[in-house]
Amino acid sequence: EILLRATEPRDAPTPVESPGGRMSAPGHSLTLTELQEVAGEAGIPAIRVAEAAAALESDQALVPPQTYMGVPISAEHVVRLPRMMEPDEWDRFVVRLRDTFDAVGSVQAEGSLRTWSNGNLNVRLEPLEEGAWLRFQSVHGESKSYLEGSAASMGAGMVLAAAIAAVAVFGTEAVPAAIVGIAGGVPAIGAAMWAIGRAKAARWLPMRRSGFRSLGDEAARVVRSDGDGAPPAALPGGSE
């Protein structure tokens, strides 16, 4: 799979996939260095092999979103870097994050762990014994607010319906039509709020995931090229 990616044209619209869309699990796997040596015998530049390996790992690093009331409301992407970013590289990457998301955010450091956050958006650089993890995480707060409102409305509607049923069974007077109408209207409001939250999340999620992937690829280029990568484009998708 990596060699296929390394030999495909630079302007190929989509990555070449192996049969079945997944990498097989051979009894013995090659390290990147060993694979580069094999590719070198075929005239494939080592840098192309490294880029293809990083692209494949990026493709497989999208994490399933969290859900609330059955609606995906989070985006997460994880990239493994071949080495930790140097302090000046991380500083430049934070500047790119601020430009991309149009937010200053806050930077924290715990030992060699680095974090940039802005509201529900978090980017963490985590050291490994060899290399580092770069984690992007975000929750769409607006969609979650609509869904929480939906849950509250539906819960209130159920309580009100139960109270009306109790009055109808054990009471001596008929339940006013206005009260019955309210009992039916509250769940309807909740359903509408759920639909709005779902629609907003459906528009936001693919754009945010795509943006995270672009930033992850940019970080990998920064590490491989000693910080000479081009800055990422601004991300669409609205507020967090």
Secondary structure as GFF3:
##gff-version 3
##sequence-region A 1 240
A	DSSP	alpha_helix	2	7	.	.	.	ID=ss1
A	DSSP	three_ten_helix	19	21	.	.	.	ID=ss2
A	DSSP	alpha_helix	32	41	.	.	.	ID=ss3
A	DSSP	alpha_helix	46	59	.	.	.	ID=ss4
A	DSSP	beta_strand	62	63	.	.	.	ID=ss5
A	DSSP	beta_strand	67	68	.	.	.	ID=ss6
A	DSSP	beta_strand	71	72	.	.	.	ID=ss7
A	DSSP	beta_strand	74	81	.	.	.	ID=ss8
A	DSSP	alpha_helix	87	101	.	.	.	ID=ss9
A	DSSP	beta_strand	106	110	.	.	.	ID=ss10
A	DSSP	beta_strand	113	118	.	.	.	ID=ss11
A	DSSP	beta_strand	121	127	.	.	.	ID=ss12
A	DSSP	beta_strand	132	139	.	.	.	ID=ss13
A	DSSP	alpha_helix	141	170	.	.	.	ID=ss14
A	DSSP	alpha_helix	177	224	.	.	.	ID=ss15
###
